[in-house]
């Protein structure tokens, strides 16, 4: 059983490392996010969302459902931890 878990962890880790090989370097100004996504947010934020703060508009308007999903996952994990570590009885 322990060997199976070790093999599964090693395979998953290897796949994750292999999957990051094609990612752009950290902070690369020539990455797709820097060339296409960021300029659109900078140029169209006030026009499309009527929010003067760019960070607020990205988190609340453009990524609202994603942020709600992340919050739901964190809330569910917190409830699961509370249920796992609670004490029964006295």
Beta strands, then each sheet from edge to edge (+ up, - down):
end
